Amino acid sequence: MYIPSSFAMGTTAQMVQFVRNNSFGILFSYIGQPMATHLPFIIEESPGRLPILRGHFAKANPHWRRLWETEVLVVFSGPHSYISPTWYQRAPAVPTWNYAAVHIRGRCTMLTDTSELHILLTQMMHFYEPDAAVDDFPDSGFYAKMAQAVVGFNIEITQMDGALKMSQNRSVEDVQGVMQQLRRSPRQVDHEVAELMDRELHHR
Protein backbone atom coordinates (compact mmCIF):
# COMPACT_ATOMS: atom_id res chain seq x y z
CA MET A 1 0.00 0.00 0.00
CA TYR A 2 1.37 3.40 -0.96
CA ILE A 3 1.45 5.60 2.15
CA PRO A 4 3.02 9.07 2.20
CA SER A 5 4.96 9.46 5.44
CA SER A 6 2.60 12.13 6.79
CA PHE A 7 -0.32 9.66 6.61
CA ALA A 8 1.38 6.57 8.07
CA MET A 9 0.17 4.99 11.30
CA GLY A 10 3.06 5.33 13.69
CA THR A 11 3.17 2.08 15.68
CA THR A 12 2.24 -1.58 15.60
CA ALA A 13 0.06 -0.99 18.66
CA GLN A 14 -1.92 1.64 16.74
CA MET A 15 -2.48 -0.77 13.86
CA VAL A 16 -3.47 -3.61 16.20
CA GLN A 17 -6.06 -1.40 17.88
CA PHE A 18 -7.35 -0.33 14.46
CA VAL A 19 -7.83 -3.98 13.47
CA ARG A 20 -9.70 -4.67 16.70
CA ASN A 21 -11.97 -1.69 16.05
CA ASN A 22 -12.54 -2.66 12.39
CA SER A 23 -12.19 -6.42 12.58
CA PHE A 24 -14.28 -7.44 9.55
CA GLY A 25 -11.64 -7.66 6.83
CA ILE A 26 -11.06 -9.04 3.34
CA LEU A 27 -8.59 -11.90 2.86
CA PHE A 28 -6.97 -11.89 -0.60
CA SER A 29 -4.86 -14.60 -2.19
CA TYR A 30 -3.53 -15.38 -5.65
CA ILE A 31 -2.90 -18.99 -6.60
CA GLY A 32 -3.82 -19.46 -10.24
CA GLN A 33 -6.56 -16.87 -9.89
CA PRO A 34 -7.33 -13.97 -7.53
CA MET A 35 -9.69 -14.84 -4.68
CA ALA A 36 -11.12 -12.77 -1.81
CA THR A 37 -13.31 -13.57 1.19
CA HIS A 38 -14.93 -11.18 3.69
CA LEU A 39 -14.29 -12.50 7.21
CA PRO A 40 -14.32 -11.52 10.89
CA PHE A 41 -10.90 -11.74 12.56
CA ILE A 42 -9.27 -11.60 15.94
CA ILE A 43 -5.67 -10.46 16.42
CA GLU A 44 -3.32 -11.78 19.09
CA GLU A 45 -0.23 -9.92 20.18
CA SER A 46 2.95 -11.98 20.62
CA PRO A 47 5.84 -10.63 22.75
CA GLY A 48 8.93 -10.01 20.66
CA ARG A 49 7.31 -10.48 17.27
CA LEU A 50 4.48 -9.31 15.07
CA PRO A 51 0.92 -10.32 16.06
CA ILE A 52 -1.07 -13.26 14.68
CA LEU A 53 -4.38 -12.97 12.86
CA ARG A 54 -6.95 -15.70 13.46
CA GLY A 55 -10.28 -16.56 11.89
CA HIS A 56 -12.31 -19.23 10.14
CA PHE A 57 -13.88 -20.04 6.78
CA ALA A 58 -17.13 -21.79 6.05
CA LYS A 59 -16.01 -25.26 4.99
CA ALA A 60 -18.22 -24.91 1.89
CA ASN A 61 -16.09 -21.95 0.74
CA PRO A 62 -13.46 -23.34 -1.68
CA HIS A 63 -11.05 -20.48 -0.92
CA TRP A 64 -9.55 -22.12 2.16
CA ARG A 65 -8.44 -25.19 0.19
CA ARG A 66 -5.90 -23.00 -1.64
CA LEU A 67 -4.35 -21.50 1.46
CA TRP A 68 -2.13 -24.15 2.97
CA GLU A 69 1.13 -22.36 3.87
CA THR A 70 0.20 -19.56 1.47
CA GLU A 71 1.10 -15.87 1.47
CA VAL A 72 -2.05 -13.77 1.86
CA LEU A 73 -3.07 -10.14 2.15
CA VAL A 74 -5.79 -9.01 4.57
CA VAL A 75 -7.29 -5.52 4.26
CA PHE A 76 -9.11 -3.75 7.09
CA SER A 77 -10.96 -0.54 6.25
CA GLY A 78 -12.14 2.20 8.56
CA PRO A 79 -14.36 5.25 8.00
CA HIS A 80 -13.80 7.26 4.82
CA SER A 81 -15.26 10.38 3.23
CA TYR A 82 -15.07 12.46 0.09
CA ILE A 83 -13.42 15.84 0.73
CA SER A 84 -14.48 18.73 -1.50
CA PRO A 85 -11.90 21.40 -2.39
CA THR A 86 -14.59 24.01 -1.70
CA TRP A 87 -14.32 23.21 2.01
CA TYR A 88 -10.78 24.58 2.29
CA GLN A 89 -9.94 28.10 3.31
CA ARG A 90 -7.05 28.24 0.86
CA ALA A 91 -7.24 27.78 -2.92
CA PRO A 92 -6.55 26.33 -5.38
CA ALA A 93 -7.18 22.74 -4.29
CA VAL A 94 -8.45 19.46 -5.73
CA PRO A 95 -10.94 16.85 -4.48
CA THR A 96 -9.56 14.08 -2.31
CA TRP A 97 -10.66 11.30 0.03
CA ASN A 98 -9.93 10.90 3.74
CA TYR A 99 -9.71 7.31 4.93
CA ALA A 100 -8.13 4.84 7.32
CA ALA A 101 -6.92 1.34 6.45
CA VAL A 102 -4.50 -1.37 7.53
CA HIS A 103 -2.96 -3.93 5.18
CA ILE A 104 -1.52 -7.12 6.66
CA ARG A 105 0.63 -9.67 4.87
CA GLY A 106 1.48 -13.07 6.26
CA ARG A 107 1.55 -16.83 5.85
CA CYS A 108 -1.72 -18.68 6.33
CA THR A 109 -1.85 -22.01 8.16
CA MET A 110 -5.05 -24.03 8.42
CA LEU A 111 -5.98 -25.61 11.77
CA THR A 112 -6.34 -29.38 11.56
CA ASP A 113 -6.84 -30.22 15.24
CA THR A 114 -10.38 -30.14 16.66
CA SER A 115 -9.20 -28.80 20.02
CA GLU A 116 -7.36 -25.92 18.29
CA LEU A 117 -10.54 -25.04 16.39
CA HIS A 118 -12.54 -25.11 19.65
CA ILE A 119 -10.04 -22.70 21.27
CA LEU A 120 -10.25 -20.39 18.25
CA LEU A 121 -14.06 -20.36 18.19
CA THR A 122 -14.20 -19.73 21.94
CA GLN A 123 -11.76 -16.83 21.59
CA MET A 124 -13.81 -15.34 18.77
CA MET A 125 -17.05 -15.67 20.71
CA HIS A 126 -15.47 -14.01 23.75
CA PHE A 127 -14.28 -11.14 21.53
CA TYR A 128 -17.55 -10.58 19.68
CA GLU A 129 -19.92 -11.62 22.52
CA PRO A 130 -18.07 -10.62 25.71
CA ASP A 131 -21.24 -10.77 27.82
CA ALA A 132 -22.51 -14.11 26.54
CA ALA A 133 -22.10 -17.42 28.39
CA VAL A 134 -20.02 -18.86 25.56
CA ASP A 135 -18.34 -21.50 27.72
CA ASP A 136 -21.60 -23.46 27.67
CA PHE A 137 -21.67 -23.73 23.86
CA PRO A 138 -19.25 -26.66 23.40
CA ASP A 139 -21.58 -28.90 25.40
CA SER A 140 -24.43 -28.43 22.96
CA GLY A 141 -25.04 -30.66 19.96
CA PHE A 142 -25.87 -27.63 17.87
CA TYR A 143 -22.45 -26.07 18.57
CA ALA A 144 -20.67 -29.31 17.68
CA LYS A 145 -22.57 -29.56 14.41
CA MET A 146 -21.83 -25.94 13.48
CA ALA A 147 -18.13 -26.34 14.38
CA GLN A 148 -17.90 -29.15 11.82
CA ALA A 149 -18.96 -26.68 9.12
CA VAL A 150 -16.00 -24.32 9.52
CA VAL A 151 -12.23 -24.41 9.05
CA GLY A 152 -9.98 -22.32 11.29
CA PHE A 153 -6.72 -20.65 10.34
CA ASN A 154 -3.83 -18.60 11.68
CA ILE A 155 -1.94 -15.95 9.75
CA GLU A 156 1.61 -15.38 10.96
CA ILE A 157 2.07 -11.71 10.14
CA THR A 158 5.19 -10.66 8.25
CA GLN A 159 4.26 -7.05 7.42
CA MET A 160 1.76 -4.46 8.68
CA ASP A 161 1.08 -1.13 6.96
CA GLY A 162 -1.41 1.45 8.20
CA ALA A 163 -2.73 4.58 6.53
CA LEU A 164 -4.57 7.33 8.37
CA LYS A 165 -5.19 10.08 5.84
CA MET A 166 -7.01 12.81 7.76
CA SER A 167 -5.88 16.06 6.07
CA GLN A 168 -2.61 16.18 8.03
CA ASN A 169 -1.08 17.97 5.03
CA ARG A 170 -3.53 20.88 5.31
CA SER A 171 -3.51 23.92 7.55
CA VAL A 172 -5.38 23.98 10.84
CA GLU A 173 -7.93 26.33 9.26
CA ASP A 174 -8.49 23.94 6.36
CA VAL A 175 -8.90 20.95 8.68
CA GLN A 176 -11.40 22.81 10.80
CA GLY A 177 -13.37 23.80 7.69
CA VAL A 178 -13.50 20.18 6.50
CA MET A 179 -14.59 18.92 9.92
CA GLN A 180 -17.35 21.52 10.00
CA GLN A 181 -18.72 20.33 6.65
CA LEU A 182 -18.47 16.65 7.58
CA ARG A 183 -20.40 17.25 10.80
CA ARG A 184 -23.23 18.75 8.77
CA SER A 185 -23.54 15.54 6.77
CA PRO A 186 -26.46 13.13 7.35
CA ARG A 187 -24.02 10.21 6.96
CA GLN A 188 -22.72 8.71 10.20
CA VAL A 189 -19.44 7.71 8.54
CA ASP A 190 -18.71 11.39 7.78
CA HIS A 191 -19.07 12.19 11.48
CA GLU A 192 -16.64 9.36 12.29
CA VAL A 193 -14.09 10.81 9.87
CA ALA A 194 -14.52 14.23 11.48
CA GLU A 195 -13.77 12.70 14.89
CA LEU A 196 -10.61 11.06 13.55
CA MET A 197 -9.55 14.35 12.00
CA ASP A 198 -10.13 16.13 15.29
CA ARG A 199 -8.03 13.56 17.13
CA GLU A 200 -5.17 13.92 14.65
CA LEU A 201 -5.39 17.69 14.84
CA HIS A 202 -4.91 17.57 18.60
CA HIS A 203 -1.79 15.41 18.12
CA ARG A 204 -0.01 18.07 16.04
Stockholm file with secondary structure:
# STOCKHOLM 1.0

chainA/1-204         MYIPSSFAMGTTAQMVQFVRNNSFGILFSYIGQPMATHLPFIIEESPGRLPILRGHFAKANPHWRRLWETEVLVVFSGPHSYISPTWYQRAPAVPTWNYAAVHIRGRCTMLTDTSELHILLTQMMHFYEPDAAVDDFPDSGFYAKMAQAVVGFNIEITQMDGALKMSQNRSVEDVQGVMQQLRRSPRQVDHEVAELMDRELHHR
#=GR chainA/1-204 SS CCCCGGGBCCCHHHHHHHHHHTCEEEEEEESSSEEEEEEECEEEEETTEEEEEEEEEETTCGGGGGCTTEEEEEEEEEEEEEECGGGCSSSSCCCEEEEEEEEEEEEEEECCCHHHHHHHHHHHHHHHCTTSCGGGGGGSHHHHHHHTTEEEEEEEEEEEEEEEESSTTSCHHHHHHHHHHHHTSSCHHHHHHHHHHHHHHHTC
#=GC SS_cons         CCCCGGGBCCCHHHHHHHHHHTCEEEEEEESSSEEEEEEECEEEEETTEEEEEEEEEETTCGGGGGCTTEEEEEEEEEEEEEECGGGCSSSSCCCEEEEEEEEEEEEEEECCCHHHHHHHHHHHHHHHCTTSCGGGGGGSHHHHHHHTTEEEEEEEEEEEEEEEESSTTSCHHHHHHHHHHHHTSSCHHHHHHHHHHHHHHHTC
//
